[in-house]
Amino acid sequence: MIDSIIGSTLLLAVPLVLAALGGAIHRCAGVVNIGLEGQMLVGAFAGIVASSVTGSWLVGLLVGGIGGGLAGFVMSLVITRLSANEIIVGLGFNILALGIVGFTLRAVYGVSGTLRFPDQPRLPRIIIPGLDEVPILGAIVSGKDVLFWFAVLLVPFLAWAFANTRWGIRTRATGVSESATASLGVRTLGLRDIAGTLAGVLAGLGGVSLALGVSGLFNENMIAGRGFVALAAFYFGRSRPLPTALACLLFSFFDALQIRLQTGGGFSADLIQTLPYLAVVVVLAWAGYSGLRRRTRITA
């Protein structure tokens, strides 16, 4: 049972970690990305269609990332160039993405809700010989797909990039004070557009992970609030890669636990399904309380 929960937790964490890291990048640039939900949906849909048409999971992965990136870029342009409110734009984009995807499912494929292709390519899982049978350790490192390892490597890379590269330092400076950074000759709007595009790419890859890694099909409601959970994760982690990833692991643990409890029986399904969302509420409350205490100490 422990191995099963660990494996499910890590599998379900990948979409959250990718989307949350994308949101953290955008937040460091000074924009709160509410549109992660829609960008994940676009990535999942583009990825599964492309992989089915070409018969290649790699093409599906690339197209899903590109689709999410284009969605992020367009959303960023509306925010930076038209000076639109980021919250309203993000919420509107989520609704627009769901509507367009739902319409395409009905108009092109003649289905409502779920799209399933025969012989659907899936993300390959890497089995490590000798470790796959080891309790706990095997569940952690063996049998994971390529996006899992990409997410694992991305966490330390982003932490390093934010602290040691020109792009990372300028992006964080833009988020702290756009006017002060612009006065030094930095193109802050361009940096925000780059951050928004990267956020879209990572959110799109999170959608691909759900479609090609977790389920092997597409459903217009498959994101199921994960974009907002990712939002809570990078707020809890204060846009720092490692704490953000750890918050995603916490949320995915409760998600895996509620799935396990439902299959085991003996508990109310409606009550069990609230566990991941209860974890989000508790984490956000703790993050808000910690921030309030920190501001109180500063002003005291």
Backbone bond lengths (Angstrom), bond angles and torsions (degrees), N, CA, C in turn:
res aa  C-N    CA-C-N  psi(-1)  N-CA   C-N-CA  omega(-1)  CA-C   N-CA-C  phi
1 M - - - 1.470 - - 1.527 110.98 -
2 I 1.344 117.39 -40.71 1.459 121.01 -179.66 1.526 110.17 -63.26
3 D 1.342 116.33 -45.94 1.456 119.87 178.81 1.520 111.20 -59.67
4 S 1.334 116.48 -39.66 1.459 120.91 -179.41 1.520 111.35 -64.32
5 I 1.316 116.74 -44.20 1.465 120.79 -179.51 1.523 110.60 -67.33
6 I 1.354 117.19 -40.90 1.466 120.54 178.60 1.529 110.47 -62.42
7 G 1.340 115.98 -46.83 1.460 119.84 179.82 1.521 112.21 -61.52
8 S 1.336 116.40 -44.26 1.465 120.40 179.05 1.521 111.53 -65.91
9 T 1.331 116.53 -38.90 1.467 120.48 179.11 1.521 110.94 -60.54
10 L 1.328 116.83 -47.16 1.467 120.32 -178.81 1.523 111.35 -68.38
11 L 1.330 116.71 -36.55 1.466 120.17 178.86 1.525 110.91 -65.25
12 L 1.336 116.66 -44.95 1.463 121.12 -178.15 1.524 112.36 -75.77
13 A 1.338 116.75 -18.05 1.466 119.73 -179.20 1.524 112.34 -75.75
14 V 1.327 117.76 -25.78 1.465 120.38 -173.67 1.527 112.48 -58.80
15 P 1.352 120.13 -50.99 1.471 118.62 178.35 1.520 112.40 -59.88
16 L 1.322 117.58 -38.79 1.461 121.26 -179.90 1.524 111.43 -65.92
17 V 1.338 116.32 -45.61 1.465 120.06 -177.76 1.527 110.64 -62.77
18 L 1.321 117.06 -45.08 1.459 119.87 -179.12 1.526 111.23 -62.97
19 A 1.332 116.89 -47.55 1.465 119.98 -179.75 1.522 111.13 -66.03
20 A 1.328 117.32 -40.93 1.461 120.49 -178.40 1.523 111.81 -67.12
21 L 1.336 117.54 -38.27 1.468 119.74 176.82 1.529 110.67 -66.09
22 G 1.331 116.37 -37.27 1.458 119.21 174.28 1.518 111.41 -62.13
23 G 1.335 116.24 -44.49 1.453 119.96 177.07 1.516 112.53 -63.32
24 A 1.340 116.39 -35.13 1.474 120.38 178.38 1.526 111.06 -65.69
25 I 1.337 116.70 -39.83 1.463 119.89 176.87 1.526 110.35 -60.59
26 H 1.335 115.47 -47.16 1.468 120.04 -179.02 1.528 110.69 -65.17
27 R 1.327 116.82 -37.02 1.464 120.53 179.60 1.519 110.60 -68.11
28 C 1.318 117.80 -37.50 1.469 120.38 177.03 1.519 111.11 -62.16
29 A 1.332 116.94 -27.64 1.460 121.20 177.66 1.521 112.08 -84.67
30 G 1.328 117.09 -1.25 1.453 120.61 175.46 1.510 115.77 98.52
31 V 1.346 117.91 12.39 1.459 121.02 -179.37 1.524 109.39 -123.76
32 V 1.333 116.69 128.86 1.459 121.54 175.13 1.526 108.26 -86.85
33 N 1.311 116.66 114.77 1.466 121.65 -174.47 1.529 109.77 -88.88
34 I 1.331 115.45 98.51 1.465 120.81 176.41 1.528 110.86 -83.86
35 G 1.342 116.51 -11.64 1.458 120.46 -175.41 1.512 115.20 -88.65
36 L 1.338 118.76 12.50 1.469 120.83 179.72 1.522 111.78 -57.97
37 E 1.328 116.58 -36.82 1.467 120.88 -179.75 1.528 110.70 -58.51
38 G 1.333 116.14 -49.76 1.457 120.12 -179.84 1.510 113.04 -66.82
39 Q 1.331 117.23 -37.29 1.460 120.71 178.96 1.526 111.17 -66.98
40 M 1.314 117.40 -36.82 1.463 119.88 174.75 1.524 110.84 -64.29
41 L 1.326 116.72 -39.84 1.466 120.82 179.99 1.524 110.82 -64.72
42 V 1.332 116.40 -44.05 1.467 120.36 178.08 1.525 110.39 -61.17
43 G 1.335 117.27 -45.12 1.451 120.54 179.54 1.523 112.85 -62.18
44 A 1.320 116.38 -42.37 1.466 120.44 179.94 1.527 111.20 -63.62
45 F 1.333 116.29 -44.33 1.466 120.23 -178.29 1.526 111.02 -67.95
46 A 1.333 116.78 -47.91 1.467 120.20 179.96 1.524 110.81 -62.16
47 G 1.329 116.18 -40.66 1.455 120.07 -177.89 1.515 113.49 -64.77
48 I 1.319 116.42 -44.73 1.467 118.43 -175.74 1.526 111.08 -73.00
49 V 1.341 117.44 -35.22 1.461 119.72 177.26 1.526 110.64 -67.32
50 A 1.342 116.87 -45.88 1.464 120.33 -178.71 1.524 111.56 -64.34
51 S 1.316 117.16 -41.06 1.468 119.62 -179.36 1.520 111.16 -67.41
52 S 1.336 116.94 -34.55 1.460 119.60 179.44 1.525 111.53 -71.51
53 V 1.328 116.36 -40.23 1.467 120.59 -179.17 1.524 111.18 -66.83
54 T 1.324 116.68 -42.42 1.471 120.98 -175.78 1.521 113.28 -92.14
55 G 1.329 117.56 -17.58 1.455 120.82 -176.40 1.516 113.10 74.84
56 S 1.333 116.65 16.53 1.465 120.72 -176.32 1.525 109.88 -125.63
57 W 1.327 116.19 125.39 1.459 119.62 176.31 1.528 111.15 -68.21
58 L 1.340 116.93 -30.92 1.459 120.73 -178.97 1.526 111.33 -66.50
59 V 1.320 116.20 -41.82 1.468 119.88 176.27 1.525 110.17 -62.78
60 G 1.332 115.68 -42.18 1.461 119.33 178.05 1.510 111.60 -60.85
61 L 1.338 116.86 -40.92 1.464 121.18 178.96 1.531 110.68 -63.54
62 L 1.342 116.25 -45.76 1.463 119.65 -178.52 1.528 111.68 -66.85
63 V 1.325 116.79 -43.66 1.463 120.20 -179.30 1.531 110.74 -66.44
64 G 1.329 116.85 -38.69 1.465 119.67 176.90 1.513 111.92 -62.04
65 G 1.342 116.43 -43.16 1.458 119.90 177.25 1.518 112.22 -64.85
66 I 1.333 116.86 -41.47 1.467 120.74 179.17 1.525 110.44 -65.85
67 G 1.341 116.13 -41.43 1.466 119.51 178.46 1.512 112.01 -61.35
68 G 1.314 116.67 -44.28 1.460 120.05 176.64 1.518 111.60 -64.18
69 G 1.350 116.51 -38.95 1.457 120.61 179.16 1.518 112.36 -64.32
70 L 1.336 117.16 -42.21 1.465 120.06 177.03 1.523 111.01 -63.31
71 A 1.319 116.36 -41.11 1.463 119.90 178.04 1.531 110.71 -62.68
72 G 1.339 115.94 -42.58 1.458 119.96 178.62 1.516 112.23 -65.13
73 F 1.341 116.53 -38.22 1.464 121.12 -179.30 1.530 110.76 -65.91
74 V 1.326 116.10 -45.45 1.467 119.92 179.54 1.522 110.68 -63.29
75 M 1.321 116.76 -43.13 1.459 119.85 179.17 1.519 110.96 -63.66
76 S 1.335 116.77 -39.61 1.457 120.42 179.21 1.524 111.32 -64.98
77 L 1.344 117.62 -39.83 1.462 120.63 178.45 1.522 111.78 -60.79
78 V 1.320 116.14 -39.96 1.465 119.51 178.62 1.524 110.30 -62.89
79 I 1.330 116.38 -37.98 1.469 120.56 -178.22 1.527 111.45 -75.15
80 T 1.340 116.38 -46.82 1.470 119.40 -172.63 1.526 112.82 -82.74
81 R 1.333 118.29 -38.96 1.459 120.64 -174.03 1.532 112.57 -90.88
82 L 1.326 116.96 -30.01 1.463 119.66 179.72 1.520 112.16 -102.01
83 S 1.347 116.01 0.17 1.475 121.96 178.50 1.525 112.00 56.08
84 A 1.337 115.47 36.61 1.467 119.88 179.21 1.530 110.10 -80.06
85 N 1.322 116.45 155.92 1.451 121.73 178.92 1.529 109.72 -68.76
86 E 1.339 116.19 125.34 1.469 120.66 -174.11 1.524 113.03 -63.70
87 I 1.331 117.16 -32.40 1.465 119.89 -179.58 1.527 110.33 -69.98
88 I 1.330 116.30 -46.77 1.464 120.68 -179.53 1.526 110.57 -65.42
89 V 1.334 116.85 -41.84 1.469 120.41 179.24 1.522 110.53 -62.38
90 G 1.331 117.35 -44.07 1.457 120.68 -179.48 1.515 112.77 -63.24
91 L 1.325 116.33 -45.98 1.465 119.80 178.93 1.523 110.72 -64.72
92 G 1.340 116.13 -41.83 1.461 119.35 178.50 1.515 112.08 -63.71
93 F 1.341 116.10 -37.82 1.457 119.21 179.38 1.524 111.08 -66.24
94 N 1.316 117.49 -39.03 1.466 120.15 177.77 1.521 111.13 -59.41
95 I 1.326 116.19 -44.13 1.465 120.64 179.57 1.527 110.53 -66.43
96 L 1.340 116.20 -42.23 1.466 120.53 -179.98 1.531 111.20 -63.45
97 A 1.317 117.38 -44.50 1.466 120.77 -179.80 1.526 110.79 -62.07
98 L 1.314 116.62 -44.31 1.467 119.71 179.33 1.522 110.84 -62.89
99 G 1.339 116.99 -40.19 1.457 120.02 179.90 1.516 112.51 -66.80
100 I 1.336 117.29 -44.17 1.466 120.61 -178.81 1.530 110.77 -66.06
101 V 1.326 116.55 -43.90 1.464 119.96 179.95 1.529 110.44 -64.68
102 G 1.334 117.04 -43.50 1.459 120.30 178.59 1.522 112.17 -62.30
103 F 1.332 116.60 -41.58 1.467 120.79 177.95 1.526 110.81 -63.70
104 T 1.347 116.87 -42.91 1.467 121.01 -179.73 1.525 111.21 -62.95
105 L 1.319 116.56 -40.72 1.466 119.66 178.25 1.529 111.09 -58.14
106 R 1.323 116.40 -43.38 1.461 120.01 -176.72 1.520 112.14 -77.92
107 A 1.334 116.72 -40.10 1.462 119.82 -174.79 1.524 112.74 -77.93
108 V 1.333 117.19 -38.72 1.470 120.68 -174.52 1.526 112.03 -94.23
109 Y 1.339 116.27 -43.35 1.467 119.80 -172.83 1.530 112.87 -105.45
110 G 1.299 117.69 -9.01 1.458 120.67 176.18 1.511 114.38 66.48
111 V 1.327 116.77 28.03 1.456 120.63 178.65 1.520 109.14 -124.08
112 S 1.297 114.80 160.08 1.460 120.42 178.32 1.522 108.82 -123.36
113 G 1.318 116.52 116.12 1.460 120.32 175.75 1.507 113.19 97.14
114 T 1.346 116.91 -72.13 1.463 121.16 -171.15 1.518 111.49 -110.16
115 L 1.334 115.50 133.47 1.457 122.44 176.64 1.520 107.85 -118.64
116 R 1.327 114.94 120.52 1.468 120.09 -177.80 1.527 108.57 -131.11
117 F 1.329 116.32 127.23 1.460 121.47 179.23 1.524 109.84 -104.72
118 P 1.343 117.33 143.89 1.475 118.77 174.07 1.520 110.44 -69.59
119 D 1.315 116.05 146.38 1.458 122.31 179.93 1.528 112.36 52.92
120 Q 1.313 115.05 44.14 1.460 120.96 -178.70 1.526 110.94 -66.46
121 P 1.335 118.13 122.40 1.477 119.26 175.85 1.530 110.37 -63.73
122 R 1.304 115.84 142.05 1.465 121.68 178.45 1.524 110.10 -120.01
123 L 1.325 115.85 158.78 1.457 119.37 174.87 1.528 109.09 -63.79
124 P 1.326 117.35 129.74 1.476 119.18 -179.26 1.519 111.38 -69.28
125 R 1.323 114.97 142.04 1.459 120.62 177.32 1.525 109.45 -103.58
126 I 1.315 114.71 137.39 1.459 121.26 -175.07 1.528 109.25 -95.08
127 I 1.322 116.04 112.02 1.457 121.86 178.02 1.530 108.51 -92.00
128 I 1.308 116.74 124.22 1.467 121.10 179.20 1.529 108.28 -95.67
129 P 1.332 117.75 111.12 1.472 120.55 -177.96 1.525 111.60 -58.94
130 G 1.326 114.99 135.89 1.453 120.84 178.41 1.518 113.72 90.50
131 L 1.332 116.65 -22.04 1.470 119.80 -179.59 1.519 112.86 -104.90
132 D 1.348 116.76 -20.90 1.457 118.99 -175.09 1.528 112.43 -66.39
133 E 1.327 117.88 -21.10 1.459 120.90 179.44 1.528 112.98 -98.15
134 V 1.314 117.30 -4.20 1.465 120.89 -179.12 1.522 109.32 -79.24
135 P 1.327 118.57 125.73 1.470 120.40 -179.40 1.522 111.56 -58.84
136 I 1.307 115.77 141.21 1.469 126.72 177.64 1.528 111.07 66.68
137 L 1.351 118.20 -58.60 1.461 120.29 -179.03 1.523 110.73 -60.57
138 G 1.331 116.64 -42.07 1.461 120.36 177.95 1.516 112.09 -62.62
139 A 1.331 116.78 -37.97 1.465 120.99 178.87 1.519 111.43 -67.96
140 I 1.325 117.16 -25.93 1.468 121.19 -177.57 1.522 111.63 -82.62
141 V 1.338 118.01 -44.57 1.464 119.67 -169.18 1.526 114.63 -111.06
142 S 1.318 118.55 -19.67 1.457 120.12 -175.38 1.526 111.17 -103.05
143 G 1.327 115.30 148.07 1.459 120.18 177.15 1.511 114.20 78.41
144 K 1.330 117.93 21.03 1.467 121.78 -179.26 1.527 109.48 -100.64
145 D 1.337 115.65 147.47 1.463 119.17 -178.18 1.522 111.67 -84.82
146 V 1.332 115.48 178.10 1.460 120.82 -173.24 1.532 111.97 -66.46
147 L 1.322 117.86 -32.90 1.461 119.45 179.98 1.526 111.96 -71.04
148 F 1.316 117.07 -26.54 1.463 119.64 174.35 1.522 110.05 -62.84
149 W 1.323 116.25 -48.96 1.463 119.58 -178.42 1.527 110.97 -69.54
150 F 1.322 116.74 -32.51 1.459 119.36 174.40 1.527 110.46 -61.94
151 A 1.331 117.44 -43.89 1.461 121.21 179.05 1.527 111.16 -64.31
152 V 1.335 116.49 -39.87 1.466 120.69 178.92 1.529 110.82 -60.95
153 L 1.336 116.89 -43.82 1.464 120.82 -179.19 1.530 111.95 -74.29
154 L 1.329 115.94 -28.86 1.461 119.86 -176.54 1.530 112.17 -67.86
155 V 1.335 117.34 -33.18 1.467 120.32 -177.19 1.529 111.71 -60.24
156 P 1.349 120.28 -56.03 1.470 118.59 178.52 1.530 113.08 -67.64
157 F 1.331 116.72 -31.33 1.469 118.39 179.54 1.522 111.10 -64.29
158 L 1.326 117.97 -44.26 1.462 120.59 179.13 1.521 111.46 -65.26
159 A 1.350 116.14 -40.48 1.469 119.48 177.83 1.527 110.14 -58.90
160 W 1.331 116.37 -41.94 1.468 120.28 178.03 1.523 111.12 -68.52
161 A 1.332 117.43 -42.96 1.461 121.25 -176.03 1.524 111.50 -65.55
162 F 1.325 117.77 -38.78 1.458 120.24 179.20 1.530 111.74 -63.66
163 A 1.327 116.51 -32.03 1.469 120.44 -174.63 1.517 114.12 -95.33
164 N 1.356 118.12 -20.97 1.464 118.75 -167.95 1.524 115.20 -127.32
165 T 1.310 119.21 -3.40 1.462 119.79 -179.64 1.521 110.76 -112.24
166 R 1.317 115.26 156.02 1.467 120.06 178.20 1.524 110.60 -60.44
167 W 1.354 115.11 -43.13 1.465 118.51 178.94 1.525 111.33 -59.10
168 G 1.341 117.50 -46.88 1.453 120.87 -176.86 1.522 112.53 -64.42
169 I 1.326 116.23 -43.87 1.466 120.04 -178.56 1.529 110.47 -66.92
170 R 1.326 116.85 -42.57 1.465 119.51 179.62 1.521 111.52 -68.70
171 T 1.322 117.25 -35.33 1.465 120.08 177.79 1.519 110.55 -64.32
172 R 1.332 117.04 -45.60 1.468 119.69 178.56 1.521 111.57 -65.81
173 A 1.327 116.53 -37.11 1.466 119.81 177.84 1.522 110.87 -64.64
174 T 1.327 117.17 -37.88 1.457 121.06 177.46 1.524 111.02 -62.70
175 G 1.323 115.97 -40.35 1.459 119.52 178.76 1.515 113.08 -67.68
176 V 1.338 117.15 -33.45 1.470 120.64 -179.89 1.522 110.82 -73.34
177 S 1.333 116.92 -47.81 1.470 120.82 -179.80 1.524 108.95 -155.29
178 E 1.317 115.48 100.83 1.463 119.65 -178.48 1.521 111.12 -63.70
179 S 1.337 117.76 -42.52 1.461 120.84 -176.56 1.530 111.49 -64.80
180 A 1.337 116.51 -42.19 1.459 119.47 179.60 1.518 111.05 -66.82
181 T 1.324 117.06 -39.77 1.470 120.50 179.43 1.521 110.72 -67.77
182 A 1.335 117.12 -40.77 1.470 121.09 179.04 1.522 111.45 -64.52
183 S 1.339 116.58 -31.89 1.466 120.13 179.93 1.523 112.21 -66.08
184 L 1.326 117.04 -18.11 1.466 121.94 178.09 1.524 111.92 -90.39
185 G 1.331 116.55 3.84 1.452 120.75 178.49 1.516 114.69 92.79
186 V 1.319 117.58 7.50 1.467 121.29 179.73 1.527 109.68 -81.52
187 R 1.325 116.81 135.07 1.475 121.25 178.88 1.532 108.13 -81.70
188 T 1.311 115.45 87.82 1.461 120.89 -173.48 1.525 112.43 -67.53
189 L 1.330 117.26 -36.98 1.464 119.28 -179.95 1.528 110.60 -64.93
190 G 1.339 115.95 -39.98 1.461 119.29 176.87 1.512 112.30 -63.47
191 L 1.339 116.53 -40.72 1.463 120.39 177.16 1.526 110.80 -61.99
192 R 1.326 116.73 -40.13 1.467 119.56 178.94 1.522 111.31 -67.74
193 D 1.323 116.86 -35.89 1.466 119.09 177.13 1.529 110.94 -67.31
194 I 1.329 116.71 -39.79 1.469 119.97 176.65 1.525 110.00 -62.74
195 A 1.327 116.43 -44.56 1.464 119.98 179.23 1.522 111.04 -62.19
196 G 1.338 116.68 -41.22 1.458 119.80 178.55 1.514 112.52 -64.79
197 T 1.341 116.22 -37.88 1.466 119.97 178.17 1.526 111.01 -67.38
198 L 1.335 116.72 -44.13 1.469 120.23 177.42 1.526 110.97 -61.70
199 A 1.337 116.18 -39.65 1.470 119.48 177.25 1.520 110.53 -61.46
200 G 1.333 116.75 -40.24 1.457 120.15 178.32 1.515 112.57 -66.34
201 V 1.344 116.56 -40.74 1.472 120.27 178.30 1.523 110.43 -60.07
202 L 1.332 116.44 -48.14 1.467 119.85 -177.84 1.523 111.69 -68.03
203 A 1.337 116.64 -38.61 1.467 118.78 176.26 1.524 110.63 -65.15
204 G 1.351 116.33 -40.03 1.465 119.59 176.87 1.516 111.89 -61.45
205 L 1.340 116.68 -41.04 1.470 119.96 176.29 1.521 111.21 -65.18
206 G 1.338 116.57 -32.85 1.465 119.34 173.95 1.516 111.25 -62.52
207 G 1.328 116.69 -39.60 1.457 120.19 175.67 1.512 112.18 -65.41
208 V 1.335 116.79 -40.15 1.471 121.30 176.64 1.522 109.90 -60.93
209 S 1.336 116.50 -39.78 1.462 119.85 179.02 1.522 111.28 -60.56
210 L 1.325 115.88 -39.36 1.472 119.16 177.71 1.527 111.48 -67.48
211 A 1.338 116.30 -44.48 1.456 120.25 -173.76 1.525 113.02 -76.18
212 L 1.342 117.25 -45.45 1.458 120.99 -174.88 1.522 113.34 -99.44
213 G 1.320 117.09 -18.51 1.457 119.30 -177.99 1.510 113.76 -101.89
214 V 1.328 116.46 -44.93 1.469 120.32 -174.35 1.518 112.31 -89.07
215 S 1.350 117.17 -50.14 1.461 119.37 -168.37 1.520 115.00 -109.56
216 G 1.339 119.24 -34.42 1.454 120.75 -176.67 1.509 113.92 78.49
217 L 1.315 117.60 16.26 1.460 123.16 177.33 1.515 108.54 -153.22
218 F 1.335 115.52 176.57 1.459 120.03 177.53 1.520 109.89 -124.02
219 N 1.325 115.20 137.91 1.462 121.59 172.41 1.513 107.75 -135.40
220 E 1.320 117.09 137.79 1.460 119.76 -174.85 1.526 112.51 -65.09
221 N 1.336 117.14 -15.23 1.464 120.35 177.42 1.528 112.34 -110.06
222 M 1.324 116.88 17.65 1.462 119.56 -172.74 1.533 112.56 -71.92
223 I 1.320 119.07 -23.05 1.468 119.99 179.90 1.521 109.78 -68.21
224 A 1.324 116.72 -38.42 1.476 122.97 168.78 1.521 114.09 50.45
225 G 1.325 116.19 45.51 1.458 119.42 175.96 1.511 115.23 83.30
226 R 1.326 118.27 3.42 1.473 119.67 -177.50 1.525 112.24 -64.85
227 G 1.330 117.00 -29.04 1.451 118.93 176.48 1.518 112.32 -63.28
228 F 1.332 115.93 -36.92 1.459 119.79 178.69 1.529 111.20 -76.87
229 V 1.326 116.59 -30.73 1.468 119.82 173.30 1.530 109.86 -64.96
230 A 1.336 116.22 -40.71 1.474 120.11 176.07 1.526 110.40 -62.41
231 L 1.322 116.75 -37.85 1.463 121.34 175.97 1.528 110.78 -59.69
232 A 1.322 115.28 -45.13 1.470 119.34 177.61 1.521 111.05 -63.54
233 A 1.326 117.16 -35.59 1.471 120.84 -177.93 1.520 111.71 -65.84
234 F 1.342 117.81 -46.03 1.465 116.60 -177.93 1.517 112.20 -76.53
235 Y 1.332 117.53 -20.83 1.460 118.84 171.29 1.521 110.07 -70.68
236 F 1.323 115.97 -42.81 1.464 120.17 177.85 1.526 110.67 -62.79
237 G 1.324 116.72 -40.27 1.455 121.04 -179.71 1.506 114.05 -82.82
238 R 1.345 117.01 3.19 1.472 122.36 -179.05 1.525 111.34 52.97
239 S 1.331 115.28 38.07 1.470 123.34 177.17 1.521 113.06 63.47
240 R 1.338 117.68 18.00 1.466 121.25 174.44 1.526 108.06 -94.51
241 P 1.338 118.29 133.44 1.467 120.86 -171.08 1.523 115.16 -56.50
242 L 1.345 118.57 -49.66 1.461 119.77 -175.41 1.533 112.71 -66.81
243 P 1.329 120.05 -51.28 1.473 118.73 177.13 1.526 112.47 -59.97
244 T 1.332 117.01 -34.49 1.464 120.37 177.76 1.522 110.79 -63.73
245 A 1.335 116.69 -44.68 1.467 120.68 178.87 1.524 111.37 -64.70
246 L 1.324 117.38 -39.08 1.467 120.84 178.66 1.529 110.85 -64.99
247 A 1.323 116.84 -37.93 1.469 119.74 176.38 1.526 110.49 -63.15
248 C 1.327 116.73 -39.22 1.470 120.55 177.04 1.527 110.94 -62.83
249 L 1.325 117.14 -39.62 1.466 120.47 177.14 1.523 111.23 -62.41
250 L 1.326 116.51 -38.63 1.463 120.27 177.80 1.520 110.70 -62.65
251 F 1.325 116.73 -46.84 1.462 120.14 -179.42 1.526 111.27 -64.83
252 S 1.342 116.94 -42.29 1.461 119.61 -178.68 1.524 111.43 -69.67
253 F 1.342 117.41 -28.09 1.461 119.65 175.37 1.530 110.57 -62.48
254 F 1.324 116.77 -45.66 1.463 119.68 178.91 1.524 110.92 -67.02
255 D 1.335 117.15 -32.79 1.457 120.58 176.25 1.527 110.25 -65.08
256 A 1.340 116.45 -45.91 1.465 120.56 178.71 1.527 110.98 -65.66
257 L 1.331 116.23 -37.05 1.459 120.09 -179.91 1.517 111.26 -65.22
258 Q 1.327 117.07 -42.07 1.461 118.60 -178.79 1.527 111.36 -67.95
259 I 1.354 116.89 -32.68 1.464 119.63 175.72 1.526 110.19 -66.22
260 R 1.328 116.46 -42.01 1.461 121.20 -179.96 1.516 111.39 -64.99
261 L 1.331 117.04 -41.89 1.466 120.81 -179.53 1.517 111.26 -67.49
262 Q 1.329 116.72 -34.87 1.467 119.39 178.58 1.517 111.52 -66.82
263 T 1.350 116.32 -43.46 1.462 119.63 -179.75 1.527 111.22 -70.17
264 G 1.348 116.52 -27.67 1.454 119.77 179.61 1.513 113.75 -76.77
265 G 1.353 115.18 -22.89 1.463 118.36 179.45 1.517 112.25 77.84
266 G 1.326 115.02 172.60 1.453 120.94 177.10 1.510 114.50 89.60
267 F 1.347 117.14 -3.88 1.450 121.32 179.30 1.520 109.42 -128.51
268 S 1.307 116.37 154.07 1.461 121.48 177.05 1.518 109.49 -68.21
269 A 1.341 116.53 124.04 1.467 120.55 -177.89 1.516 111.25 -62.88
270 D 1.320 117.12 -40.51 1.463 120.15 -179.15 1.523 111.28 -63.59
271 L 1.329 115.63 -39.12 1.468 119.57 179.93 1.525 110.68 -69.73
272 I 1.321 116.96 -41.53 1.460 121.30 -177.52 1.524 110.94 -64.90
273 Q 1.333 117.52 -37.63 1.453 121.09 -177.09 1.523 112.82 -66.11
274 T 1.317 117.10 -15.55 1.469 119.71 178.99 1.529 112.31 -82.59
275 L 1.335 118.62 -9.74 1.466 121.00 -175.42 1.526 113.51 -56.28
276 P 1.355 119.60 -50.34 1.475 117.73 -179.30 1.521 112.74 -61.21
277 Y 1.336 116.43 -38.60 1.463 119.80 -177.51 1.529 110.54 -73.48
278 L 1.320 116.82 -32.64 1.459 119.99 174.48 1.523 110.24 -63.96
279 A 1.326 116.36 -39.38 1.467 120.37 177.37 1.524 110.70 -62.35
280 V 1.341 116.82 -39.58 1.462 120.51 178.64 1.528 110.50 -62.59
281 V 1.345 116.66 -44.75 1.460 120.70 -179.57 1.527 110.55 -61.87
282 V 1.329 117.08 -44.40 1.467 121.33 -179.02 1.523 110.29 -63.16
283 V 1.340 117.16 -44.29 1.459 120.97 -178.98 1.521 110.95 -64.58
284 L 1.338 117.12 -43.56 1.463 119.92 179.17 1.527 111.15 -64.47
285 A 1.334 116.28 -39.64 1.453 119.46 178.16 1.529 110.84 -63.04
286 W 1.325 116.09 -41.94 1.469 120.12 179.00 1.522 110.93 -66.20
287 A 1.347 116.65 -40.98 1.464 119.82 178.56 1.529 110.57 -63.17
288 G 1.342 116.83 -41.44 1.454 120.07 178.11 1.511 112.30 -65.04
289 Y 1.326 116.10 -40.87 1.469 120.43 179.16 1.528 111.12 -65.85
290 S 1.336 116.34 -41.59 1.469 119.96 179.02 1.525 110.85 -64.04
291 G 1.345 115.93 -41.70 1.453 119.28 178.23 1.514 112.58 -64.21
292 L 1.335 116.96 -38.34 1.462 120.92 178.38 1.521 110.84 -64.97
293 R 1.338 117.05 -42.43 1.467 120.17 178.14 1.512 111.36 -64.11
294 R 1.332 116.54 -39.02 1.454 120.08 -179.88 1.522 111.36 -65.12
295 R 1.322 116.55 -43.01 1.471 120.04 178.97 1.522 110.99 -67.79
296 T 1.334 117.16 -33.82 1.454 120.29 179.17 1.524 110.95 -66.68
297 R 1.359 116.78 -39.25 1.461 120.31 178.44 1.524 111.36 -66.37
298 I 1.362 115.50 -36.02 1.455 119.32 -178.20 1.528 110.91 -68.37
299 T 1.337 116.72 -41.03 1.458 120.48 -177.50 1.521 113.17 -81.45
300 A 1.345 116.64 -14.91 1.473 119.57 -177.98 1.530 111.53 -72.01
